[in-house]
Amino acid sequence: MSGFRYGMIATVLLFSACFLLGCTGGSSLSDLLPGNGPKTVGTDVKMPDITEFYFTYSSSTYPPEFQRYRFLEKNGAHLFHHEKREGNHWPLTEKDITVTGTKELSQAEWQQFFNYLKKGKVEKRKEHLEDGGRGPWMFLYWKGDKGKIQEYSFPSWDAQKSFEEFCIMLKNEQLKQQ
């Protein structure tokens, strides 16, 4: 009787695991563990944890053109980098960069950058196979992400627009210094 009971328990556990995998769209069981879900910037991801942030959008598909803003920490300094790529072919490469620059941020500017990201979500990175999308594509790299939880989204459209205006201001400041 006890052999039947253990066999039944094992069967139920096996079917439960298969059901969970099927209901999660093929995610692995490790994705279901606590701590592997979306994180909130400012609560789960603190300012000192951020190592890099990318914001890229395409302003045109023909002719191809895109703008990338990058915030990063390097050798204890906080940096803002921007680049614009334009061309008449895909894919655009480093040879197609038409405007670029890097600016060291003050502590106040780094804090302002973080304030724009606050309350946004960072979650497991997804494949984006759609054609012709404008983006933006946003990725946040932070201490403790283990290479999985990196895709960022702003808490609102207004927050995203304010962030873009901040980036344009930093870009214009950097270009004036050249």
Protein Blocks (a to p, Z undefined) as FASTA:
>chain_A
ZZmmmmmmmmmmmmmmmmmmmmnnopafklmpghiaccdehjlmcfklpmbdcddddfbf
bdcdddddddddeehiacddddddddfbdcddfklpmbdcdddddfklmmmmmmmmgopa
cddddddfbghiabjadddddehklomamcccdfbfklmmmmmmmmmmmmmmmmmmZZ
